[in-house]
Amino acid sequence: MKKLIFFDIDGTLRSNEKKTIGRQTQKLINQLAQNPNVTLGIATGRNYGRLDVLKGIRHLFKYWVLSNGALTMIEDKIIDEVEFSQQIILKIQKEMEKIGALMHLYSLEHIFEVPTSKNNFHNMSDFENVKQVALTKDFYLQNKIYQISLLYQKDSQKTQIKNFLAKNKELKAYFWEGGYIDLMYQQIDKSYGIKKIKKLFPNHQLICMGDGPNDLEMLKLADIAITMGNTKIEELKEISNLITPHIDEDRIYDFFKQSNLI
């Protein structure tokens, strides 16, 4: 049977702890890419400008679901995009200024930071080359924003953000460890983008593999859902057909072999 396989990046292909892609993972992707009955895709919260972490295997992927589903691309061509409106960005920004949370805006290539006057943030190690911006008319004319991240440091801020989201039903959030929140429009997630690609391969078996809160919808969509053994989200394990070893054991190729997926 022909297969369409979508992989998450962080915590799935790439170790969050080691900041590397394991040898078995590289071997797996290279072998799958050589199979004419297998089509490979990436589904990630990263934007197009942050795909360099894939290094030596990036060229083996043709289909891209980026910014948690807001951007869908074939090679370097955008085939579907859902951007945040200026009105909702300003609404979120005003509320985050009151709360003292930091706001990051993701375009195709860049991450922009909207500063807050209330806090100095220390949980910034994962964000390099972030550009500070003011939300001017020119900014909106020059940049499409596909994803918003919020950074907070206190539990009280998290509670305030949850209260804000409860009043704004058009938004949904993925909560991460370390005080990060990804904001998306309610209808947008990785499965939204994957469906755009799946239409091109109606007879392919869909396999999806991930570990994070933003992988739930795509795993529910998949014919075969694979959750990483390193996930801390029990719901992902409950809905999955297969669970891999921990990513840092570097046994993903062996797992695919034993599961008759290669």
Secondary structure, 3 states (H helix, E strand, C coil): CCEEEEECCECCCECCCCCCECHHHHHHHHHHHCCCCEEEEEECCCCHHHCHHHHHHHHHCCEEEEHHHCEEEECCEEEEECCCCHHHHHHHHHHHHHHCCEEEEECCCCEEEECCCCCCCCCCCCCCCCEECCCCHHHHHHCCCCEEEEECCCHHHHHHHHHHHHHCCCEEEEEECCCEEEEEECCCCHHHHHHHHHCCCCCCEEEEEECCHHHHHHHHHCCEEEECCCCCCHHHHHHCCEECCCHHHCCHHHHHHHCCCC
